[in-house]
Amino acid sequence: MSIDHEDLGELRHARQHFRRIIIGSIATLSALVVVLGYLNWVRGPYSLEFSGDIDVMTTSQREQLVFTADQVLEESGTTVPLVSPQGKATAQVDGRNLIVTFDRPLLFDTEYIVETDVLGKSGREGTLRGAFTTPRATITTLERSGAVEQSGAVSDRIVTRALGDEEGYTVFGAQRIQEFAEVPAGWVVIEATGTVSTQLWFQAKQGGPAVQIEAETEGRSEKLKSSGTSGLVAFNFIPQEGPRQPQLLVTNPLTETKPYAILNRDGDAMAATAWMWVPNSTSLVVQDDSQMLWLVDSTNSSPPVALGRHSQLNGFLPGTDALFVSSPTQGSIIDLVSGKTERAVLLDDALENGQNPFITRLLSDRTSYVRVVSTLVDISKNQPFTYDVRRVDGAGVAVLMTSDQDKRVFRSLCVSPNEQYFSLVQTEESSVPDNYLGKPGYTLTSTVIASVSSGAIQQVVPGVFDAWCG
């Protein structure tokens, strides 16, 4: 093949034209970069994106929102973002990122705007802004039928729904479900399989058949509790053979390792008369048989830390790492972050003769609380008491709910981590014990979800929902 002089000239001309286009494009892009850089310098930093696990921001007190700016930010220590409609947070700079940490869990089903003024390396100021809506509360209940079906058909079920949805969907069913605990990946379930035996199951949220969690020996599991966002569960295990002393076991349902015992300082299985998870962590607070409280690492990688001797473990203040405990003479609050212990000073709720506090849930301000109070009405009746739920705070005593009209019995009270709602388990006047081992309940049980501030009922669902009790 040959190329004549005319073709060669055209080829050279095309190459020169292409070269001019490339050089012109590079010059244009360079000028554009300079202009954009100048505009950014004039305007200051702005947010390219923000990210965070919005689904758990309503239940966890350690959640973060990360803003990524268009340029490196100037470090100026800890700043205070504006969180609307309400909320407190702090923020710190890490290169181009601004990490916002919320002090408390956010409200359910609420549109939030987070804004923070920042300084770029150019010296110009800017505002990083993000808007998002938190999810509705998830309500997962245990519905018991109260009887074993002779046909072997499923009679008990675990049902989950978003608050406000009339119909939930069943995530697990069995003849006799003793209790369950929810973790981020699914549900751990204790099924009663005999008079003294149980079986542990894990049902993944992604679907598929439930997986059996094997224990080292045969026995009965009870008092199952979830650690929250860290994905662990703990429970008491009573072996069928050998010493009948309950063992406190921990497991991660996503791993194939068998449940293992929590150890004391001597390396032996810890005797736990009461215990609970530090919310959304891998640590537990355990009370031994001498009423000493211990802060325990569930991985057994460090020795337990003594927290003092207290007679009663009341629970964590909602959305905090502050533990409410009681002794015969007073109540105390142990702050696990600062390590300080202070006396609990509860506001007076002006109880009258015949009234007794039944359940008390101290709130995060450390003086206000929500309480169930029983009132003796007629000792000759089957149900001699009426009940009410009251909120006690600096404004006084407000009765949020009462059982006067329908003669229901209030059985348990929990407060959501963000203190927006309380859940109240109630039974009918005609309810009777269901005789389940490990965690007995009652027939005709339902749960009320209501506002902590006003008592306004959001929904009444069949079954028991007590996950907010920790």
C-alpha positions as CSV (number, residue, x, y, z in Angstrom):
1,M,0.0,0.0,0.0
2,S,1.3,3.5,-0.9
3,I,0.3,7.0,0.1
4,D,0.8,9.9,-2.5
5,H,1.9,13.4,-1.6
6,E,-1.6,14.8,-1.6
7,D,-2.9,12.2,0.9
8,L,0.2,12.8,3.1
9,G,-0.6,16.6,3.2
10,E,-4.1,16.0,4.2
11,L,-3.0,13.6,7.0
12,R,-0.5,16.3,8.3
13,H,-3.2,18.9,8.2
14,A,-5.6,16.7,10.2
15,R,-3.0,15.9,12.8
16,Q,-2.2,19.6,13.2
17,H,-6.0,20.4,13.6
18,F,-6.4,17.6,16.2
19,R,-3.3,18.9,18.1
20,R,-4.8,22.4,18.2
21,I,-8.1,21.0,19.5
22,I,-6.3,19.1,22.3
23,I,-4.2,22.1,23.3
24,G,-7.3,24.3,23.3
25,S,-9.3,21.8,25.4
26,I,-6.5,21.5,27.9
27,A,-6.2,25.3,28.1
28,T,-10.0,25.6,28.6
29,L,-10.0,22.9,31.3
30,S,-7.1,24.5,33.1
31,A,-8.9,27.9,33.0
32,L,-12.1,26.2,34.3
33,V,-10.2,24.6,37.2
34,V,-8.7,27.9,38.1
35,V,-12.1,29.6,37.9
36,L,-13.8,26.8,40.0
37,G,-10.9,26.9,42.5
38,Y,-11.3,30.7,42.8
39,L,-15.1,30.4,43.2
40,N,-14.6,27.7,45.9
41,W,-12.0,30.0,47.6
42,V,-14.5,32.9,47.5
43,R,-17.5,30.8,48.5
44,G,-15.9,28.7,51.2
45,P,-16.5,25.0,52.0
46,Y,-19.8,23.2,51.1
47,S,-21.0,19.7,51.6
48,L,-20.6,17.2,48.8
49,E,-22.4,14.4,50.8
50,F,-23.3,13.2,54.3
51,S,-23.7,9.7,55.6
52,G,-24.8,7.9,58.8
53,D,-26.9,5.0,60.0
54,I,-30.2,6.9,60.3
55,D,-32.1,3.7,61.2
56,V,-30.4,3.5,64.7
57,M,-30.1,7.2,65.5
58,T,-33.4,6.9,67.4
59,T,-32.2,4.2,69.7
60,S,-28.4,4.6,70.1
61,Q,-26.7,7.4,72.0
62,R,-23.4,7.2,70.1
63,E,-24.5,7.7,66.5
64,Q,-22.6,9.9,64.1
65,L,-23.3,11.9,60.9
66,V,-20.3,12.4,58.6
67,F,-20.2,15.4,56.2
68,T,-17.7,15.4,53.4
69,A,-16.7,18.9,52.2
70,D,-15.4,19.9,48.8
71,Q,-12.1,21.0,50.4
72,V,-9.9,20.4,53.5
73,L,-11.4,22.0,56.6
74,E,-9.5,24.0,59.2
75,E,-9.4,22.2,62.6
76,S,-10.9,24.4,65.3
77,G,-11.5,22.0,68.1
78,T,-15.0,20.8,69.0
79,T,-17.9,22.8,67.5
80,V,-21.6,22.8,68.3
81,P,-23.9,22.1,65.3
82,L,-27.4,23.4,65.0
83,V,-29.8,20.5,65.2
84,S,-33.4,21.2,64.3
85,P,-36.2,20.7,65.5
86,Q,-34.4,19.7,68.7
87,G,-31.2,17.9,69.7
88,K,-27.7,18.4,70.9
89,A,-24.5,17.4,69.1
90,T,-20.8,18.1,68.9
91,A,-18.6,18.1,65.8
92,Q,-14.9,17.6,65.0
93,V,-12.9,18.1,61.8
94,D,-11.0,15.2,60.2
95,G,-9.5,16.4,56.9
96,R,-12.4,17.0,54.5
97,N,-14.8,15.3,56.9
98,L,-16.9,16.9,59.7
99,I,-18.0,14.2,62.2
100,V,-21.2,15.1,64.1
101,T,-21.9,13.0,67.2
102,F,-25.4,13.2,68.7
103,D,-25.6,13.5,72.5
104,R,-28.9,11.6,72.7
105,P,-31.0,9.5,70.4
106,L,-33.2,11.4,68.0
107,L,-37.0,11.4,67.8
108,F,-38.9,8.8,65.7
109,D,-40.5,9.8,62.4
110,T,-39.1,13.4,62.4
111,E,-37.4,15.5,59.7
112,Y,-34.1,16.8,60.9
113,I,-31.8,19.5,59.6
114,V,-28.2,19.6,60.8
115,E,-26.1,22.7,60.0
116,T,-22.5,23.5,61.0
117,D,-20.4,26.6,60.2
118,V,-16.9,25.5,59.2
119,L,-13.7,27.2,58.0
120,G,-11.8,26.0,54.9
121,K,-8.0,26.0,54.6
122,S,-8.5,29.0,52.3
123,G,-9.6,31.0,55.3
124,R,-13.2,31.3,53.9
125,E,-16.2,30.3,56.0
126,G,-19.0,28.0,54.8
127,T,-21.9,26.0,56.1
128,L,-22.3,22.2,55.9
129,R,-26.0,21.2,55.8
130,G,-27.9,18.0,55.7
131,A,-31.6,17.0,56.0
132,F,-33.0,13.6,56.7
133,T,-36.1,11.9,58.2
134,T,-35.8,9.3,61.0
135,P,-37.8,6.1,60.7
136,R,-41.0,5.2,62.7
137,A,-40.5,3.1,65.8
138,T,-40.3,-0.6,65.2
139,I,-42.7,-2.6,67.4
140,T,-42.0,-6.3,67.6
141,T,-44.3,-8.3,69.9
142,L,-44.6,-11.9,71.2
143,E,-48.2,-13.1,70.8
144,R,-49.0,-16.3,72.7
145,S,-52.1,-18.4,72.1
146,G,-52.1,-19.7,75.6
147,A,-52.5,-23.3,74.5
148,V,-50.6,-26.0,72.7
149,E,-52.1,-27.2,69.5
150,Q,-52.5,-31.0,69.4
151,S,-52.0,-31.0,65.7
152,G,-48.6,-29.6,66.1
153,A,-49.5,-26.4,64.3
154,V,-47.8,-23.1,65.2
155,S,-49.7,-21.4,68.0
156,D,-47.2,-18.7,69.2
157,R,-45.7,-16.1,66.9
158,I,-43.4,-13.1,66.9
159,V,-44.9,-10.2,64.9
160,T,-43.1,-7.0,63.8
161,R,-44.6,-3.7,62.4
162,A,-43.7,-0.1,62.2
163,L,-45.6,2.0,64.7
164,G,-49.0,2.9,63.3
165,D,-49.3,-0.1,60.9
166,E,-52.4,-2.1,61.7
167,E,-51.1,-5.3,60.2
168,G,-47.7,-6.7,61.2
169,Y,-46.0,-9.7,59.7
170,T,-44.9,-12.9,61.4
171,V,-41.1,-13.4,61.5
172,F,-41.1,-16.6,63.6
173,G,-43.6,-19.1,64.8
174,A,-43.5,-22.1,67.2
175,Q,-45.8,-24.0,69.5
176,R,-44.5,-22.4,72.7
177,I,-42.3,-19.3,72.5
178,Q,-40.8,-18.4,75.9
179,E,-39.2,-15.1,74.8
180,F,-37.1,-13.4,72.1
181,A,-34.5,-10.6,71.6
182,E,-33.9,-8.5,68.5
183,V,-30.4,-7.8,67.2
184,P,-29.6,-5.8,64.0
185,A,-29.4,-9.0,61.9
186,G,-32.5,-10.7,63.2
187,W,-34.2,-12.3,66.2
188,V,-32.9,-14.8,68.8
189,V,-35.7,-16.9,70.1
190,I,-36.1,-19.2,73.1
191,E,-38.6,-22.0,72.4
192,A,-39.9,-24.1,75.2
193,T,-39.5,-27.7,74.1
194,G,-40.4,-29.5,77.4
195,T,-41.0,-29.0,81.0
196,V,-37.4,-28.3,81.8
197,S,-35.8,-27.8,78.4
198,T,-35.6,-25.1,75.8
199,Q,-34.1,-24.5,72.3
200,L,-32.4,-21.4,71.1
201,W,-33.0,-20.2,67.5
202,F,-31.8,-17.4,65.3
203,Q,-34.1,-16.1,62.5
204,A,-32.3,-13.8,60.1
205,K,-34.1,-10.6,58.8
206,Q,-32.9,-11.4,55.3
207,G,-35.2,-14.5,55.4
208,G,-34.5,-18.2,55.1
209,P,-35.0,-21.0,57.7
210,A,-34.2,-20.4,61.4
211,V,-30.9,-21.7,62.6
212,Q,-30.5,-23.6,65.8
213,I,-28.0,-22.2,68.3
214,E,-26.3,-25.2,70.0
215,A,-25.4,-25.1,73.7
216,E,-22.6,-27.2,75.3
217,T,-25.1,-29.2,77.3
218,E,-28.9,-29.8,77.6
219,G,-30.7,-27.3,79.8
220,R,-33.0,-24.4,80.1
221,S,-32.3,-20.9,78.8
222,E,-34.1,-17.8,80.2
223,K,-33.9,-14.0,80.7
224,L,-32.7,-13.4,77.1
225,K,-31.5,-9.8,76.4
226,S,-30.0,-8.0,73.4
227,S,-27.0,-5.8,73.5
228,G,-28.5,-3.5,70.8
229,T,-26.4,-2.3,68.0
230,S,-23.4,-4.5,68.9
231,G,-25.3,-7.6,67.9
232,L,-24.8,-9.8,70.9
233,V,-27.3,-11.6,73.2
234,A,-26.9,-12.9,76.8
235,F,-29.1,-15.2,78.8
236,N,-29.2,-17.4,81.9
237,F,-28.6,-21.1,81.3
238,I,-29.5,-23.8,83.8
239,P,-28.0,-27.2,83.0
240,Q,-30.2,-30.3,83.3
241,E,-27.4,-32.2,85.0
242,G,-24.8,-31.1,87.6
243,P,-25.0,-27.9,89.6
244,R,-28.3,-26.0,89.2
245,Q,-26.6,-22.6,89.5
246,P,-27.6,-20.4,86.5
247,Q,-24.7,-19.5,84.2
248,L,-24.6,-16.2,82.4
249,L,-23.9,-17.0,78.7
250,V,-23.2,-14.7,75.8
251,T,-23.3,-15.4,72.0
252,N,-23.1,-13.7,68.7
253,P,-25.8,-15.4,66.5
254,L,-24.0,-14.6,63.3
255,T,-21.0,-16.7,64.3
256,E,-20.7,-20.5,64.6
257,T,-19.2,-20.3,68.1
258,K,-21.2,-21.8,70.9
259,P,-22.5,-19.6,73.8
260,Y,-19.8,-19.0,76.4
261,A,-19.8,-18.1,80.1
262,I,-19.0,-14.7,81.6
263,L,-16.0,-15.1,83.9
264,N,-15.3,-13.5,87.3
265,R,-11.9,-12.2,88.4
266,D,-10.7,-15.7,89.3
267,G,-11.5,-17.0,85.8
268,D,-14.6,-19.0,86.9
269,A,-18.1,-18.7,85.6
270,M,-19.7,-15.6,87.3
271,A,-22.7,-16.1,89.5
272,A,-25.2,-13.5,88.3
273,T,-28.4,-12.8,90.4
274,A,-29.2,-9.8,88.1
275,W,-27.6,-8.3,85.0
276,M,-28.2,-6.1,82.0
277,W,-26.3,-4.8,79.0
278,V,-24.7,-1.4,78.8
279,P,-26.9,-0.1,75.9
280,N,-25.4,-0.7,72.4
281,S,-22.1,-2.0,73.7
282,T,-20.2,-5.2,74.4
283,S,-20.2,-4.6,78.2
284,L,-22.6,-5.8,80.9
285,V,-23.4,-4.8,84.5
286,V,-23.7,-7.9,86.6
287,Q,-24.8,-8.3,90.2
288,D,-23.3,-11.3,92.1
289,D,-24.7,-13.2,95.0
290,S,-23.1,-10.8,97.5
291,Q,-25.0,-7.8,95.8
292,M,-21.7,-6.5,94.4
293,L,-22.1,-4.8,91.0
294,W,-19.4,-5.5,88.3
295,L,-18.8,-3.9,84.9
296,V,-17.9,-6.8,82.7
297,D,-16.4,-7.1,79.2
298,S,-18.5,-9.7,77.5
299,T,-15.4,-10.9,75.5
300,N,-13.6,-11.8,78.8
301,S,-10.6,-9.9,77.5
302,S,-10.2,-7.8,80.6
303,P,-11.1,-8.4,84.3
304,P,-14.4,-7.2,85.7
305,V,-14.4,-3.7,87.4
306,A,-16.2,-3.3,90.8
307,L,-19.0,-0.7,90.9
308,G,-20.0,-1.0,94.5
309,R,-22.6,-3.0,96.5
310,H,-26.2,-2.2,95.7
311,S,-29.4,-4.1,96.5
312,Q,-31.3,-3.5,93.3
313,L,-30.4,-2.9,89.6
314,N,-33.1,-0.6,88.2
315,G,-31.8,0.0,84.7
316,F,-30.1,2.6,82.6
317,L,-31.6,6.1,82.1
318,P,-33.0,6.2,78.6
319,G,-30.4,7.0,75.9
320,T,-27.5,7.3,78.4
321,D,-24.7,5.3,80.0
322,A,-26.0,6.3,83.5
323,L,-27.2,3.4,85.7
324,F,-29.9,3.8,88.3
325,V,-29.4,1.5,91.3
326,S,-31.0,1.3,94.8
327,S,-29.8,0.5,98.3
328,P,-32.0,0.1,101.4
329,T,-31.4,3.8,102.3
330,Q,-31.2,5.6,99.0
331,G,-31.1,5.4,95.2
332,S,-27.9,6.2,93.3
333,I,-26.9,7.0,89.7
334,I,-23.6,5.5,88.4
335,D,-22.3,7.3,85.3
336,L,-20.2,4.8,83.5
337,V,-18.6,7.5,81.3
338,S,-17.3,9.7,84.1
339,G,-17.0,7.0,86.7
340,K,-18.9,9.1,89.2
341,T,-21.7,8.0,91.5
342,E,-24.3,10.5,92.8
343,R,-27.4,10.3,94.9
344,A,-30.6,10.0,93.0
345,V,-33.0,12.7,94.1
346,L,-36.5,12.0,92.7
347,L,-39.2,14.6,92.7
348,D,-42.2,14.0,95.0
349,D,-45.3,12.6,93.3
350,A,-47.6,13.2,96.4
351,L,-48.9,9.7,96.8
352,E,-52.1,9.4,98.9
353,N,-53.1,6.7,101.3
354,G,-53.7,3.4,99.6
355,Q,-51.4,4.3,96.7
356,N,-48.2,2.5,96.0
357,P,-45.5,3.0,93.4
358,F,-45.4,-0.2,91.2
359,I,-42.8,0.5,88.5
360,T,-40.5,3.6,88.2
361,R,-38.5,4.6,85.1
362,L,-36.1,7.5,85.9
363,L,-35.6,9.9,82.9
364,S,-32.3,11.3,81.6
365,D,-32.5,14.6,83.5
366,R,-32.0,12.4,86.7
367,T,-35.0,13.9,88.6
368,S,-38.1,13.3,86.4
369,Y,-39.6,9.9,86.0
370,V,-42.6,8.0,84.7
371,R,-44.2,5.7,87.2
372,V,-47.1,3.1,87.5
373,V,-49.0,3.6,90.7
374,S,-51.6,1.1,92.1
375,T,-54.5,2.3,94.2
376,L,-56.4,0.0,96.5
377,V,-60.2,0.5,95.7
378,D,-62.1,-2.5,97.1
379,I,-60.3,-5.4,98.8
380,S,-63.3,-7.7,98.4
381,K,-63.1,-7.7,94.6
382,N,-61.2,-10.0,92.3
383,Q,-59.3,-7.0,91.1
384,P,-59.0,-4.7,94.2
385,F,-56.7,-2.2,92.5
386,T,-56.8,0.4,89.8
387,Y,-53.7,1.7,88.1
388,D,-52.4,4.9,86.6
389,V,-49.3,6.0,84.7
390,R,-48.0,9.4,85.8
391,R,-45.2,11.6,84.8
392,V,-43.4,13.6,87.5
393,D,-41.2,16.5,86.6
394,G,-40.5,20.1,87.4
395,A,-44.0,21.1,86.3
396,G,-45.6,18.8,88.8
397,V,-47.5,15.5,88.5
398,A,-49.4,14.6,85.3
399,V,-51.6,11.5,85.1
400,L,-50.9,10.1,81.6
401,M,-53.2,7.0,81.6
402,T,-55.6,5.2,84.0
403,S,-57.3,1.8,84.2
404,D,-60.4,3.1,86.1
405,Q,-62.8,2.5,83.3
406,D,-61.9,-0.9,81.8
407,K,-60.4,-2.6,84.9
408,R,-57.2,-3.5,83.1
409,V,-54.1,-4.5,85.0
410,F,-50.9,-2.7,84.1
411,R,-48.1,-5.2,84.1
412,S,-44.9,-3.6,82.9
413,L,-43.6,-0.1,81.8
414,C,-40.7,0.7,79.5
415,V,-39.5,4.1,78.1
416,S,-38.0,4.4,74.6
417,P,-34.3,5.4,74.4
418,N,-35.2,8.8,73.0
419,E,-37.9,9.3,75.8
420,Q,-40.6,10.0,73.1
421,Y,-42.9,7.0,74.0
422,F,-43.5,4.5,76.7
423,S,-44.8,1.0,76.3
424,L,-47.3,-0.4,78.8
425,V,-48.1,-4.1,78.9
426,Q,-51.7,-4.6,80.2
427,T,-54.0,-7.5,80.7
428,E,-57.8,-7.8,80.8
429,E,-59.9,-8.3,84.0
430,S,-60.5,-11.9,82.8
431,S,-56.9,-12.7,82.0
432,V,-55.3,-15.7,83.6
433,P,-51.7,-16.9,83.9
434,D,-50.5,-18.8,80.9
435,N,-48.1,-21.0,82.9
436,Y,-45.1,-20.7,80.7
437,L,-41.8,-21.6,82.4
438,G,-38.9,-19.1,82.3
439,K,-41.0,-16.1,81.5
440,P,-44.6,-16.6,82.5
441,G,-47.3,-14.3,81.2
442,Y,-51.0,-13.9,80.9
443,T,-53.7,-14.5,78.4
444,L,-55.4,-11.6,76.7
445,T,-52.3,-9.4,76.8
446,S,-51.8,-6.2,74.8
447,T,-49.3,-3.4,74.7
448,V,-50.1,0.4,74.6
449,I,-47.6,2.7,72.9
450,A,-48.2,6.3,74.2
451,S,-46.5,9.7,74.4
452,V,-44.2,10.3,77.4
453,S,-45.0,14.0,77.4
454,S,-48.8,13.9,77.0
455,G,-50.0,10.3,77.4
456,A,-51.6,10.4,73.9
457,I,-52.0,6.8,72.7
458,Q,-50.2,6.1,69.5
459,Q,-51.3,2.5,69.1
460,V,-52.5,-0.6,71.0
461,V,-51.0,-3.9,69.7
462,P,-51.7,-7.5,70.7
463,G,-49.0,-9.3,72.6
464,V,-46.0,-8.2,74.7
465,F,-43.5,-5.5,73.6
466,D,-40.9,-4.8,76.3
467,A,-37.7,-4.3,74.3
468,W,-37.3,-0.7,75.6
469,C,-36.8,-2.0,79.2
470,G,-33.3,-3.1,78.2
